[in-house]
Amino acid sequence: MPATGHLPVPGATLYYETRGTGPVLLISQSGEGDAGRSTDLVDLLCATRTVVTYDRRGLSRSTLKDPGRGATMAEHADDVHRLLAELTDEPAAMLGCSLGAVIGLHLAVRHPAQIHTLIAHEPVAPRLLPAAERIRHEHELAEIQQIYRSEGLASAFKAIAEVLGIDTAQPDAEPDLTPQPMTPGRVANFDFFLEHDFTAVIGDALPVSELTGTTTRIIPAAGRTTPRDVFDRRCAEQLAALLGTELAEFPGGHNGNTTHPRAYAARLLDVLDAPAT
């Protein structure tokens, strides 16, 4: 069983969990993912890592003082800064997936001493892209938000899958995984994610030029099966080009951390243990 805790932060209270022993590895989830979203992956990591997962503010057990306000990407990053400061005095490793990767990029600029390595898996960061491409994808995200408001979650899922290159007709996953059911709690998390976190991504002012000066080792990553031309893959490629480094490929696609936990855990540990170049 994980150790759990609650941390007061400006405007919210964060819920978090820790498992395992060893160096700290914080996982910041994608989408509606809360502290329990990647349990299969965490179970494979906690033999050699102290794994920290948490509910982003507004999701599940991380409550907001003003539930209707939402959050900015800078506030999400400040939450992780405060959470790491609460849990460790040493630099930690961080796996950021999708939205979580953008949080990690903000943290690498603002508090680089807290993270020695950030694996940024397919960051949904339009500002990494050339201007025309950035504007097009910001409009795509705004359209998905409108689809959700007018047509509901099922229609929004289809639009999200298309933008992120997720093949719902032929799902690819490791055998013997138990899919997480669509509970009322997950539905509520998707509501917050689509209503508020989409707005945060569209309006995010990620200081891209400052990423080249951070002391955090940033490893851009993408799923092996993510199509080469979709938004999330393009962001990862542009991040790699900005930093002058290679793009690390991971098993699965955009959600490889949940669909391929065994292979993803092995790849993650290999990348973390590899010497910096």
N, C-alpha and C positions, 0 to 999 in steps of 0.2 A: 504494500500500500504506500502511496506517496505521502510525504509530509506536506501539509497544506498551510497556507497563511493568507492574511489580508494586509495590504499596505495602503494607508491613506496617501493620496497624491492630490495635487491641486485639482479640484473639481470632480474627483472620483475616488473610489476605493478599488484597488486591484486585488483580484484573487490569483494565487499562484500555487504551483506544485513543484516539489523537488523529489527526484528519485536517484538512487545510485550513489557511487563513490568515485572520487577522482577529480580531475580538472573540470571546471564548470563549462557546460555547453548550454547556452540559452537558445531555444527554438521559438521563433516568432512565426505564427501560422499565416496561412493564406485565407482569403475569403471570410467565411463565417466561423473559421476554426477557433475553438477555444482550447483550454489547457488539455482536454482529453482527445483532441482531434487526431493526433498521430500516435496513439498508444502503442500500436504494433511496432513502430519505429523506435519509440523510447525504450520499450522493453529490451530491444536488441543493443541499445547503447549504454544502458545504466550499469553494465558490469565494469566499464572502464571510464565512465564519465558521470559527473553529477549533472543530471539533465534538469533544466528549469523550463517549465512551460507555464503559460499564464493565459488568462482571459483578457483580450484587449478591452479597454474601457468601452462600455456599452454592450458588451457581449456576456451572456450567461451570468456569472456571479460577480463581475466587475461593474459595479453600479455607478451611475452618474448622479451628481447633485441636481443637474438639470437634464432629465432624460431627452428632452426635445432638441437639445443644442447640438449634439454630435461632437466631433473632434477633428482637429487638424492633424496632418502628418507630423508636424513639429511636436504636438502634444503627445502623440503616440510614442515618439522617440524619447521625449522627456520621461514618460512613464517607464520605459526600459532602462534609462539612465538611473532613475531612482530605485528601480527594482534590483539592478545589479549592485548598486551602492549598498543596499540593504543586505545583500546575500554574500558578497565577497569583497575582499580588499585587493584581489589579484585580477589582472586582465583575463577576460573570458573569451571563449570562442562563441560564435553566433551563427546559427543557420537561419536565414531569412527566406521565406518562401513567398513569392508574388508580392502582395502588399507588405508582408513581413520583411522582405528584402529591401524595400524602400525605407522602412523604419530603420533598418540596419545602416543604410547609406547615410541617413541623417545623423545617426549616432556616430558613425565613423568621422564625420566632419566636426560635430559639436563636442564629442567626448572620446577622442581616439584612444586615450589611455585605458579606457574600460574594455576595449575589444582588441585582442591581438590578431584575430582572424575573423573575417566575415565571409561566409559563403552566401552569395547573393543569387538565389535561384530564380531566374526569370522575373526580375523586378518590373512591376507595372508602374513605370516612371516615364511618362511621356516626354519630360524635359531632356531625357537622354538622346532623343531622336532629332534629326534635322527638322527645321521649322515646319515645312509643309506636311511632313509625315506626322509630326507631333500634333498639329492642329486637326488632322484627319482622325487620328485615334482619340483625341479628346472629344471630338464630336461623336465618335462611336460609343464611347462610355456614357456620354450624356443621353444618347438615343436609347441605350440599354436601360438607363434609369427611368426614362419615360415609358418604355415598354413595360417595365415592372409596375409602374403606377397605373397604367391604363389596362394592362392585360393580365397581370399577375405573375406569380413566381415561375410557373411552368414555361411561359413564353420567354421570360428573362433568362432562364437556364439555357434555352436553345441559343439565344443571342450571345450569351457569355461563352458557351462552348465554341461557337464559330469564331469569335474574336481571339480566343486563347488557343485555338487549334486542338480542342478536345473532341475526339471521335466517340460520340455517344452511341452510335450504331454498332461499333465493334470495340467495346470496352476491353482494355488490356490490363491485366492484373495478375499478380502471383496467385497460385492456387491456395485454397483453404483459408482465405481471408473472410472475416465476418463483416459485411458492410454495415456502416452505421445507419440506423433507421432515421427517417425524417420525422423527428420528434417535434412537438410544439416548441421546445426550446431552440432547436436548430432553425425552425421557421422564423422565430423571433430574431435570431441572430442574423439570418439572411436579410430580414427587413432592415435591421440597423446597418448592415453592410451596404446594401443597395441604396438606401436613403441617405446615409451620412458618409460612409467611407468612400463611396464613388465620388461624392462631392469633394472630399479631401484629396483624392488622387488627381482629379481634374484641376483643382486650384493649387496644387502643390508647387512650391517655389524651391525645389531641391537645388542647392548650390552646386551644380554640376562641376564647375571649374575648380572647386575646392577639393574634389575627390582625389585629384592627382597629388595633393600635398599632404594627405593624411598619413599618419604612421600606422594605421590599421592595414593589415594585409587583406585586400579585397580580392576574392576569387569569384569572378562572374561564372555562372553556371546555367545550364539549360538541359531540359529533358531530351534523351536520345530520340524519342519519337515525336517531339514537338515539331510541327511543320516549320520550314525555314523562313517563311514569309509572314508569319503572324506576329502580332503586336508584342507579346511577351518575349518571344525568341529574339526579335529585332532589338528590344531594349537590352537584353543580355549581350548581344553582339556589339552593340554600340558602347556599352560599358567596357567590354574587353578592349575595343579599339581605343577608347579614351585612355585606358590605363596601360596600353601597350602590352597586353598579356593574352594568353590563350584562353579560350572558352572551355571550361570543364564540362564534360557531358556526364549526366547522371541517368540511371535507369528510369524507364517510363517517360511520361510526358510532363505536362505542367504540374500534375499532382502526383508525381512519382514517389514522394515521401509517404503517401497513403496507399498507392496501388502496388508499389514494389518495395515494401519496407525492408525485406532481407537484403536484396541487392543494393538498395539505397544506403542502408546502414553500413555495409561493407565499403562502398565507395566513399561515403562521408568520412569514415575513419581513415581510409587511405589518404584522402586529400588533407585532412587535418594533420596527419602524422608526417606528410611529405615535407622535406626541408624547403624553406623559402628560397626562391631564386632571385 
